[in-house]
Amino acid sequence: MKKILILTTSTGEGHNQAAKSISTSFVKSGYEVVTHDFLKNNSKILTKLFINGYEISASFFPKTYGLGYKLTDTSFTNKLLSMVFLFTRKKLSKLIQSENPDIILLTHPFAVNIMGSLKKQGLNIPVISIVTDFKAHATYLDNNIDAFITASENTCNDMALRGIDKNKLFAFGIPVKDEFLEDKKDIKVIKSDDYFNILLMSGSMGLKNISYVLKELLTNPNKLRITVVCGKNERLKADLLQEYNHPIKNKKLHILGFSKDVDSLMEYSDLIISKPGGLTVTEAISKHLPILIPFAIPGQETQNVEFLTSNGYGIYVDNLLEINLIINDLISNRDKLKTMEKNLYNLSSKYSKDKIVDIANKLISNR
């Protein structure tokens, strides 16, 4: 039995979800899968620095986070990280010797730095990196990695321009759960009434910004069915349930916490309103669900916005007071939604978790 070692960590839930999603495909193909959080299991100090630091800065100091993201988008950052991850690299090297995997897969850019260094030092196990955003930060760039799985051809082209061998680049999509790849026709029948169905998501951290979006949507004159997913922010869920515990004319409001049924909620919806995290966006793409973006964390998410809007996959609104104008326009002009759905279908048609497994098999056979 072939063995794959998947390296991930928790700076945002998307990296872990991508790891879980792709692991199922390898299990189905007969692999033994070992998933390892390379920060949490190797360095408490770095875990607090990077994971807690990300959550605090992204949630409370987004502009500072965005500036830091931009300033670190250089090759110098990789040299600095090589020193920072010195002890983590040594511990991972011992783990790799112990597990002896046939191939290693990465869902976080910091793991690229670590594995790139080990490959440079002579490690002969093939390594695949999954780029979990639509534009690769410098920390993803290392030609010692054997293959890169990206979210789009745009990502491939950008990485090639920045020095990555184009033969190592494959636009097979960020891995999502199998449920997002299924077409649930029975749910679509329910959408035959005269309500416009909106899925309002706050991301895994449950950013409070959605409360402002919801307040605007509830003033919309059209019939709206709004499903709010508050993520892990139980306080946000409780506050919204308390504030909107009464009937609202022409509105059907459902307020949820963390949900494991996002695939069904997307299938049920005409539009998703969300911050543009790489995994959420890919899930929406897989469901051909048009995206409205009312806010984005500066850094990778603003780059995701640029990708989505420039290719006709979504709409960005930088003033919440204009959100109802956009909703009204989409309701009145359904062809705009249909065009976005078609664009998303064309993009998602290139996505394939099975092809990622095929690349792994090829790299192993060529080892």
N, C-alpha and C positions, 0 to 999 in steps of 0.2 A: 504493500500500500504506500502510495506517495504521501509525503507530509508537507504541509505548507505552514509557515510561521507568519502570522499577521501581526504587525506592529501598529498600535494606535495609541491615542491619549485623548484627554477630555477638555481641550480648549474649544468649547462649543461641542454640542452633541453630535454634529454632523459627521465627524471623523469616526466616532464609535459606531454610528448607524451604518456608515458605508462599510465598515469592517464586518458587522453582523450580516449585512445584506449579501456581500460577496462570499462570505463563508458558506452560506447555504448552497451556492452554486458549486463550490469545491467539494462539499460533502456529497452532493448528488453525483459528482463525477468520480467518487471513490477515494477522495483524499481524506487523510487525517488532518484535522485543523487544530492548530494551537494559536490562540489569540492572547496577546501580551500587551499590557499598558506599560510602555517603556519608560514613562516618567514615574507614575504612581508606584511601580514595583521596584524602582531603582534609586530614586532620590526624593526624599520628602521636601528638601529645600527647593529643588527645581520645580517640584509639583506645586508648591505654594507660590513660587515666583511666577511661573508661566500660567498655570490654570487659574488660580485665584486672581492673579494680576490681570488676566484677560477678562474674566467676568466682571471685575470691578471697573476697569478702565472702559470696556465696551459699553457697560450699562450706565455708568455715572459720569465718565469723562470721554465721550465718544470722539470729540475733536482732537483731544490729546492722543487717543489711540490711533486715529487716522493719520496724524502727523508722524507718529512713531512708525506706523506701517510704511508710510512713504519713504521716510529717512532710512529705513532698514532694507529697502528694496535694492540692494547693491551686493556685489560679490564680496565686499569687505565683511558683511554680516556673516557669511558662511565661514570665513576664517575665524571670526570671533566666536561663533557657536562651536567650532571644532575644539576650542580651548574649554568652553563652558561644559561641553558634554564629554570631557575626557574620561571621567570615572564612569559615567553612564555607558560610554562606549565599551569600556573594559568589562563591565558587568554583562552587557548584551553579547559581547564576544563569547563569554563563558556560557551564557544561555544557548547560543547558537551551537556551540560545541556539544553541549549536553543534549539538545533536541535533535541535532543533525537533520534539519529540514532539507527537502529537495529544492525548495524555492521559498523566497521571502517576499511578502507583499506589504506595502506601506500605505497608510491612509492619512499620514500627517507629515508636513514638510520638515519638521525637526528630525524625524526618522530618516529622511533623505540625507541630511547632513551626516548623521551617525553611520548609516550604511554605506554612503559614498566613501567615507574615510576608511571603513573596513575593507571595502572592495579595492580601494587604492593600495591598501596594505597587503593584498593578496588573497582575500576571501574569494573563493571560486563558485559560491552558490549564486544563481541568478536572482536578481531583485527587480520587482515591479513596483512602481509608484503610482498611486491614484491621486490625481490632482483634484481636490474637492472644491475648487472655485473656477470661475470662467476665465480668469486671467491668472497666470502663475506668478506668484511672488518669487523673488530671487532665491529664497530658501528651498524652492522646488527644483532648482536648476543644478544638475550634476550629471555629467556625461558618463560617470562610473556606473550609474543605474542602467539596467539593461532594457527597460521598457517603461513608458509613461502612458497611463490611461487618462484621457482628458474628456471634458464635457462638450467640446465642439471642435470643428476644424479651425475656428478662429483662435482657439487656445493653442492648437498645434502650430499654426503659422507663427504666432507670437513667440512661442518657445523656440522654434527653429531660428527665428531672427535673433534670438538671444543666445544662440550657440549650441542648442541641443540637436543632436543628429536626428534629422527628420525621419529616418528609418526606424527610430525608437518611439515614435509618436503615433498614438492610436485614439481616434475620437469615438470611443465606445460608450461614453457616458459615465457619470458618477453612479455607482451601484445603488439601487434602491430595492426595497423589499419586493418579493414576487407579486404581492397583492396590487402594487401600483402598475404592474404590467398586464393585469387582467382587465377585460372589458365587461363590466357588470351590467348587462342590458336590463336586468330586472329592476335595478335601482333607477335607471334613466326614465322608466315609465312613470315613476312618481312625479317627475318634473313637468307633467303636462298641465298643471294648474297655472294661474295667471300671476303667480309670485315669481320675482326675480331672486335667484338663490345666490347668496354671498357667503363665502367662507372667510372669516376674519381670524387670522392667526398671529400670535405674538412671538413665536419662536420658542425654543426650549427653555430659555431663561424667563419667559413671561414678561416681556417689556411692557411697561404701563402705557406706552404711547397709544396702544389700541383703544384705550378708554376714550381718548379724544376723537379717534376715528369713528368709534361707535356712536358717540354723541352727535356727530354730524350726520351719520347715516340715518339715525332715527328721526331727523327732521325732513328726510326725503319724502316727497309727496307720493311716490310710487309704492306699490305693494312689494315689500321686501321680506324674504325669509333670511335671517342673519344667524349664522352659527358662529359663535365666538369660542376659540380654543385658547385658553390662558396658559398653557404649558404647565410648568412646575410652580407657578406663582399662585399659591392658594389664597394669599391675601387679595390679589387682584380679582380672582374668581368670587370671593366672598363679598368684596366691595361692589362688584357689578350686580351680583344677585340681589344685594340689598337695595341698590339704587334703582334697579329696574324690576321690582317685584309686583308690577301692576301692568294691566293690558295697555298696549300702545296701538293706536289706530293704524291699520294697514301694515302692521309689522308682526312677524312671527319670530321671536327671539329665543335662541337656545344658547345658554352659557355653560361651557364645559371646562374642566381642568385639563390635565394631561390626558391625551387620548391615544389609544392604540389602533383606532379605526379611521385614521386620517385618509386612508385610501378610499373608503366608502364615502366619507364626507366630501372629498374632492369629486367623486363620481356624481354625487348628488348636486353639485354646485355649477353655476354658470360663470362664476368669477371668484378668484381668490385675491384677497387683500392681505399682504404680508410684507415683512422685511425680506430682502432678497438673499437669504442664506443659501449656500450652494446646494445643500441637500433638499431643502423645501422647494427650491426652484426646479430641481431635477425631478422631484416627485410630481410637481405640477406639469412639467413638460411631458412626462410619461403619461399623464392623464389628459394631455392636450387641453389644459385648463388655462385660459388667459389670466394674466397676472397684473394687478394694480399695486403699485408700490408707493406708499405714503411716507415712508421713512427708511433710512438705511444707515447702518453703522459705517462711518468713514473708513476707507481702506478697501478690503476685498469686496465688501458689499456695494460700494459705489461703483466699483469696476464691473460688478455683476449687473448693476442697473444700466450701465452704458452698453453692455452686450445685449441685454434684453430689449431695450428700447430701440437700439439702432438696427435690430434685425426683425422688428415687428412681432416680438413675442410678448411684449407687455407695455404698460403705460406707467410713467412716473409722474406723480403730482407733488410739487414742492410747497403747496399751500393747501392746508386741509379744508379751507373755506371753498375750494374749487372741486372738492371730491364729488359732491352731488351733481355738479355740472357734467362731470365725466360719466357718472353712473347713468344719468338721464340720457346722455348721448348714446351710450351703449344699449340701453333699453329701446330707444327709438330707432337705432340703426343697428339691427342685429347682424348685418353683413360685416360690420367691423369686428364683432366677436368671431364670426365664422372665418374671417381672414386670418385672425390670430390663431384660431384653432388649427387651421390648415398649416400655417407656418410651424406651429408646435409639433404637429403630426410629422411633417417632413424632417424636422430635427430629431425627434425621438425614434424615427424609423432606423436610424443608424446605431442606436444604443443596443448593446448586447452584453449581458454578463457571461454568456456561453463563450463568446469570442475572447473574453479576458482569460477564461480557463484554457482556451485553445492556445493563446500566447504562452501561458505558463507551461503547457505540455511541450510546446515547441522549444522553449528555452531549456527545459530539462533534458530533452532529447539531444540538444546541441551542446550540452555541457561537456 
